[in-house]
Amino acid sequence: GGSSTLNPTYTYIAPPTVVSKAASSITQTTATLNASVNPNGSEVTECKLEYGTTNSYGESASCTPAPGSGTSAVAVSASLTGLTANSTYHFRISATNAGGTSKGADETLTTLAVPPPTVTSIEPKQGPSSGATEVTIKGTGFLPGAKVKIGSEASAVLVKSETEITAKTVATTPGPDEVTVTDSKGSSTAGPTYTYIAPPTVTSIEPKQ
């Protein structure tokens, strides 16, 4: 009996060591997913960041750069576009080498909300308190169906573009009033003022006959 010598050796290959990291460069519709991958000496054949609105993910983006086959952690990322504003997304790193596939812990990010409209200028800036003056409103983020207040709720509101609205004043009390635009994203604040001017009054006539 006895044992053979100079036998071939079998090498156990470790799967990659992966860590999901916080997302960066988050906007309303874009974000960068970050992670690290240590190939543990075996070429990483697939590296992706899985993401979705639940922790079932459903979408994935390839890692940049490729982690390679080294023995130290490599910082990887993936840039996402086409996300939905004001929404929470789950993501994790997934990397595969000859030793198997490793998946990182679940991380989340929340895209930024779309800001409410802003009003930057109006023309004209004043008109009679009897109303019926058409006012052109300039600003940003105007959506179809927006409502306009020039003190009171304006009439004949027409959203011409994301940056221009026309509306007519209605009869109200004389004085200055802030112009506000409201849509599904919220209401504008700190806008310009429109001044309603009282009609002239006659106090006396001369001669009387």
C-alpha positions as CSV (number, residue, x, y, z in Angstrom):
1,G,0.0,0.0,0.0
2,G,0.9,3.6,0.2
3,S,0.0,7.0,-1.2
4,S,0.8,8.4,-4.6
5,T,3.1,11.3,-4.8
6,L,3.3,14.4,-7.1
7,N,-0.5,14.4,-7.4
8,P,-2.2,17.2,-9.3
9,T,-3.7,19.9,-7.1
10,Y,-7.2,21.2,-7.2
11,T,-7.6,24.9,-6.6
12,Y,-10.7,26.3,-5.1
13,I,-11.5,29.7,-6.6
14,A,-13.2,32.3,-4.4
15,P,-16.1,34.2,-5.9
16,P,-15.7,38.0,-6.1
17,T,-16.0,40.1,-3.0
18,V,-18.5,42.8,-3.6
19,V,-19.8,45.8,-1.8
20,S,-22.8,48.0,-2.8
21,K,-22.1,51.7,-2.1
22,A,-24.2,54.9,-1.9
23,A,-25.4,56.4,-5.2
24,S,-24.2,59.8,-6.4
25,S,-25.0,62.5,-8.9
26,I,-28.7,62.1,-8.3
27,T,-31.1,64.3,-10.3
28,Q,-34.8,64.0,-11.2
29,T,-34.1,61.4,-13.9
30,T,-30.5,60.3,-13.6
31,A,-28.1,58.8,-11.0
32,T,-24.8,57.0,-10.7
33,L,-24.7,53.7,-8.9
34,N,-21.4,52.8,-7.1
35,A,-19.9,49.6,-5.8
36,S,-16.5,47.8,-5.3
37,V,-15.5,44.5,-6.7
38,N,-12.5,42.4,-5.7
39,P,-12.0,39.6,-8.3
40,N,-10.0,37.6,-5.8
41,G,-7.5,36.6,-8.5
42,S,-10.0,35.2,-11.1
43,E,-11.2,37.1,-14.1
44,V,-14.6,38.7,-13.5
45,T,-16.7,37.6,-16.5
46,E,-19.9,39.5,-15.6
47,C,-20.3,42.7,-13.5
48,K,-23.5,44.5,-13.3
49,L,-25.5,46.8,-11.1
50,E,-29.1,45.6,-10.7
51,Y,-31.8,48.2,-10.0
52,G,-35.5,48.7,-9.9
53,T,-38.3,50.3,-7.9
54,T,-38.5,47.2,-5.6
55,N,-35.8,44.8,-4.3
56,S,-36.7,42.4,-7.0
57,Y,-34.8,44.9,-9.3
58,G,-35.6,43.8,-12.8
59,E,-33.1,46.1,-14.6
60,S,-29.4,46.1,-14.8
61,A,-26.5,48.2,-16.1
62,S,-22.9,47.0,-16.8
63,C,-20.1,48.0,-14.5
64,T,-17.5,50.5,-15.5
65,P,-14.6,49.8,-15.5
66,A,-14.3,46.0,-15.9
67,P,-13.0,44.7,-12.5
68,G,-10.4,42.4,-14.2
69,S,-8.7,39.6,-12.3
70,G,-6.6,41.3,-9.6
71,T,-6.6,40.7,-5.9
72,S,-7.7,44.1,-4.6
73,A,-11.0,46.0,-4.7
74,V,-11.9,47.9,-7.8
75,A,-14.3,50.9,-7.7
76,V,-17.0,50.4,-10.3
77,S,-20.1,52.4,-11.3
78,A,-23.0,52.7,-13.7
79,S,-24.7,55.8,-14.9
80,L,-28.5,55.5,-15.2
81,T,-30.9,57.7,-17.2
82,G,-34.6,57.8,-17.8
83,L,-35.5,57.5,-14.1
84,T,-38.8,58.8,-12.7
85,A,-38.6,61.9,-10.5
86,N,-39.3,61.8,-6.8
87,S,-39.1,57.9,-6.8
88,T,-37.2,55.4,-4.7
89,Y,-35.0,52.9,-6.5
90,H,-33.3,49.8,-5.0
91,F,-29.9,48.6,-6.4
92,R,-27.1,46.1,-5.7
93,I,-23.8,45.0,-7.3
94,S,-23.6,41.5,-8.9
95,A,-20.2,40.1,-10.1
96,T,-19.3,36.6,-11.4
97,N,-16.0,34.8,-11.8
98,A,-15.0,31.1,-12.1
99,G,-15.7,30.7,-8.4
100,G,-19.3,31.8,-8.7
101,T,-21.5,34.9,-8.4
102,S,-21.6,37.3,-5.5
103,K,-24.4,39.9,-4.9
104,G,-24.0,42.9,-2.7
105,A,-26.4,44.2,-0.1
106,D,-29.5,46.2,-1.1
107,E,-29.0,50.0,-1.3
108,T,-31.6,52.7,-2.1
109,L,-31.7,56.1,-3.7
110,T,-34.5,58.6,-4.2
111,T,-34.5,60.8,-7.3
112,L,-35.2,64.5,-6.8
113,A,-38.7,66.0,-7.1
114,V,-39.5,68.2,-10.0
115,P,-39.5,71.8,-8.7
116,P,-42.7,73.8,-8.8
117,P,-43.1,76.5,-11.5
118,T,-41.4,79.9,-11.2
119,V,-42.7,83.2,-12.3
120,T,-39.9,85.7,-13.3
121,S,-41.7,88.5,-15.1
122,I,-45.2,89.8,-16.1
123,E,-46.3,92.4,-18.7
124,P,-48.1,94.7,-18.1
125,K,-47.4,95.2,-14.4
126,Q,-50.6,97.1,-13.7
127,G,-54.1,97.6,-15.0
128,P,-57.6,98.7,-14.0
129,S,-59.3,97.0,-11.0
130,S,-62.3,96.4,-13.3
131,G,-60.3,93.5,-14.8
132,A,-60.2,92.1,-18.4
133,T,-56.5,93.0,-18.8
134,E,-54.5,90.3,-20.6
135,V,-51.2,89.6,-18.8
136,T,-48.3,87.7,-20.3
137,I,-46.5,85.7,-17.6
138,K,-42.9,84.5,-18.1
139,G,-41.1,81.8,-16.1
140,T,-40.2,78.1,-16.0
141,G,-41.9,74.8,-15.5
142,F,-45.4,75.7,-16.8
143,L,-47.5,72.6,-17.4
144,P,-50.8,72.3,-19.4
145,G,-53.7,72.8,-17.1
146,A,-51.9,75.3,-14.9
147,K,-54.0,77.8,-12.9
148,V,-53.1,81.4,-12.5
149,K,-53.9,83.8,-9.6
150,I,-53.3,87.5,-10.0
151,G,-54.7,88.2,-6.6
152,S,-57.9,86.4,-7.6
153,E,-58.2,83.4,-9.9
154,A,-57.4,84.7,-13.4
155,S,-59.6,83.8,-16.4
156,A,-58.8,82.7,-20.0
157,V,-55.5,81.0,-18.9
158,L,-53.5,79.8,-21.9
159,V,-50.3,77.8,-21.4
160,K,-48.3,78.7,-24.5
161,S,-45.2,76.8,-23.5
162,E,-43.2,75.7,-20.5
163,T,-42.0,79.4,-20.2
164,E,-45.0,81.5,-21.1
165,I,-48.7,81.8,-20.1
166,T,-51.3,84.4,-20.9
167,A,-54.2,85.1,-18.6
168,K,-56.8,87.8,-18.0
169,T,-57.4,89.7,-14.8
170,V,-60.8,89.7,-13.1
171,A,-62.5,92.6,-11.2
172,T,-61.1,93.0,-7.7
173,T,-60.1,95.6,-5.2
174,P,-57.3,98.1,-6.1
175,G,-53.8,97.4,-4.9
176,P,-50.8,95.1,-5.5
177,D,-51.2,91.3,-5.7
178,E,-48.6,88.5,-6.3
179,V,-48.8,86.5,-9.5
180,T,-48.8,82.8,-8.8
181,V,-48.9,79.7,-11.1
182,T,-50.1,76.4,-9.7
183,D,-49.8,73.0,-11.4
184,S,-49.3,69.3,-10.4
185,K,-45.8,70.1,-9.1
186,G,-46.9,72.9,-6.7
187,S,-47.2,76.6,-6.7
188,S,-44.8,79.4,-7.6
189,T,-43.5,81.6,-4.8
190,A,-41.9,85.1,-4.5
191,G,-43.3,86.1,-7.9
192,P,-43.7,89.6,-9.3
193,T,-46.7,91.8,-8.3
194,Y,-49.4,93.1,-10.5
195,T,-51.1,96.4,-9.3
196,Y,-54.8,96.9,-9.8
197,I,-55.6,100.6,-10.3
198,A,-58.8,102.1,-9.1
199,P,-60.9,103.9,-11.7
200,P,-60.8,107.7,-11.5
201,T,-63.5,109.4,-9.4
202,V,-65.2,112.7,-10.1
203,T,-65.4,114.8,-7.0
204,S,-66.5,118.2,-8.5
205,I,-67.2,119.9,-11.7
206,E,-66.7,123.6,-12.6
207,P,-68.7,125.4,-13.8
208,K,-71.8,123.7,-12.6
209,Q,-73.9,125.1,-15.4
